[in-house]
Amino acid sequence: MFTGFSDATIDFLWELRFHNERPWFLEHKQVFLDTLDRPMKALAADVTAALEQAYPDRKWYLHVARIYRDARRLHGNGPYKENLWFTLRCDSSRGPEIPAFYFEITPHNYSYGMGFYWAKANTMACFRRAIDADPLPLTALAERLNAQDTFVLTGQDYARAKGDPGALLRPWYNKRVLDLSCVREHDDLLFSPALTEELVRGFGFLLPYYDYLEAVTRRE
């Protein structure tokens, strides 16, 4: 059961940033397991269980990231990630080109939300065609998003705008990658078991957005 992260979690992440090398990590591996790995897995398991109970008609697929970077993609970075996350999807048959719910912790903040880790150009083209064909479903979702203050629309824009469906949908239409995120400084919630409830509530709010985007990806 998740009881909260700790100051030691944040200390470990900061120290890893400045000592991202195998000898240091091996010396501090037990700290990693106790303060970051096990709490993250406990949080992910508790959130998944709560979502399964709240939405029994859905199957949730959980992935908890490993701390080890892919050796083929170090690009001059150390062998360990300086952040850790988990993702949840309602479809296991496709990879990261479909949207996912996520929670992530870094040395300086934490975030949670829903969106694409990366999206193929064709995926976003399908998204724009869906808006062109019938803007009303996304209009309702965009208005619903604007009426709350937890999640914001983020993600990289295209260098050149793809079109202009009006002021409300323009920010959505011209995203190269799309994400609905809440970013918070380290606060009391991060160190509390109440974080589980907050993530479940947030993911529940984002579920209609997930369903809309997931349906769009099936039109490729």
N, C-alpha and C positions, 0 to 999 in steps of 0.2 A: 504494500500500500504506500502511495506517495505521501510523504509528510512535509515536503518542501525542499527546495535547494538551500544552500547555506552560504555564509561568507567564504567558507573554504572552497566552495565551487568556483566563485568568482576569482579568488586568489589563484587557484590552479590555472584557470584560463589565462589570466594575465601572465603568470609565470611561464606558461607554455609558449605564449607569444614571443617571449624573450629568450627562451631556452628550447627552441624547437629542434631537438636533436635526440637521437636514440638513447645515448647513455643517460641523459637527464630524465627522459620519460620512463625508462626502466626503473630508475631509482625512485620515481614518484608514481609508479603504476598503481600501487594500492590506494594512493590518494585519489587518482583518477577514478578507480572503481568505486570507492566509497562515496565520493562527493559529486560525481558527474554521471558516470555510466549507470550505476544502479538507480539513482533517483530518476534519471531520464527514462529508463526502461519501465520503472514503476509508474511514472506519470503517463507514459504512452499506453500501458496496459489498463490503467484505471479509466482513462479517457475512452479507449476503445470499448471497454465493458459498459460504460455508461451510455455510449452511443448505441450499442447493440440493444440495450434495454429500452432506450428512448425511441429507437427506430428499428423494431424487430423485423421489418420487411426488407431490410437492407443487409448486405454482407459487407463488412468493413475489412480492408486489407491494410495491415500496418507494416511500416518499414522504419526501423530505427537506424540512423546512420552510424557507421563505424568511425572511430577517431582517426583511422589510418587513411592517408591520402593514397590514391592510385599511383603506384610508382612510375607509371607511364606518363603521368600528368603533373609532375612536381613543378616544372617550369621555374626552377630556382627557389621554390618554397621548401620549407621543412617537411619531414615525412608525416606530420600530424596536423589534422584540422584544428583551427583555433576557435571553432564553433561546433555545436552539435545540434542535431534536430531529429524530429521524426515526422513522417508523413502518413496520411490516411487517404485511401481511395475506395471507391465503390466498384472498382473494376480492376482485376489483376491481369487481364489479358493483354494490356498495352502498357507501354513504358512511360517515361516522364513527359511525353508530348501531350498527355491528357492532364487536366487540372487535378490538384490534390489539396487537402487540408494540411496545415503544417504548424509546428511549434519549433522555434529555434532560440538558442541562447548563445550569446557572444560575450566577450569580456566587458563590453560597455552597455549592452541592453539585451532585451529579449523581444521576440515578436511572434505573432500567430495570425493565421488568416487562411486564405485560399487563393490559388491561382496556378499559373503554369511555371514550372521550374525552367522550362524552355518550350517554345512553341515553333513548329515548322511554319514557314511562310504560307504554305497551303492551308494550314489550320486557321491562321488569322485571315486569310482570304475568304475562307468559308464563313468565318465570323462576320466579316463585313457584308457578305452576300445575304446572310440571315437578317442583318439589320436593314439592308436595302429592301428585301422582300417583305418584311413585316417589322417595323420598328417598335410596335406597341409593347411586345413582351419585355424588351430591354428598357424601354421608356419607364415602365412600371417599376422594374428593378432599380433603375438609376434614381428614380424619385424616392424609393424606399431607402436606398443607401444615403442619399442626401438628407434624409429626415433623422438620421442618428449620428452619433459622434464617436463611435468606437473604431470603425473601419473606414479607411480611405482608399480610393483607387490610386494605385501606383503602377510602376512598370515603365520600361523604356519606350519612348515615342519613336516613330519613324522619323528619319531626318527630313523627309518631304511628306507632307500630309497626303493621306490617301483619299480624302474627301471630306465633305462637311454636311453631316446629317442634321445639323442644328446644334445650338449651344449645349443642350443637355447631353447629347450622345457623342458630340465631337471628341471629348477626351477618351471615350471608349473606342471609338472607330479608328483612331490613329495610334493605338498602342501596338508596338511590336511584340511586347510581352506584357501580360495583364496579371495584376495581383490586387487582391483586396486585403489590406494588412492593417494590423494594429501594432505599433512599435512603442515600447515602454522602457523607461529607465529601470534599472534594478530597484524594486520597491518591496513593500511588505508582502504583496501578493505572491511574488516569486518564491518567497521563503515560507509559504503557507500551503497546507493541503487544499485550501479554497481555490488554488489555481486550477485544479481539475474541474471544478464546477464552472469556473469562468471560461475555460476552453470549450467545454460541452455546450454552454450557452452560446458562445460565439460561433462555433461550428454549426449549431442549429440555425442561427440567423443566416449564415452563409449558404445553407443547403440549397435554396432555390437558385442561387447564382451558380453553384456547382452543377446542378442539373441542367441549367441552360447551356453552360459552356461544354459540359460533357456531351450533350446532344449535338452541339455544333461540330465537335470533333468527329462524330460518326458520319458526317456528311462528306468527308473527304473522298 
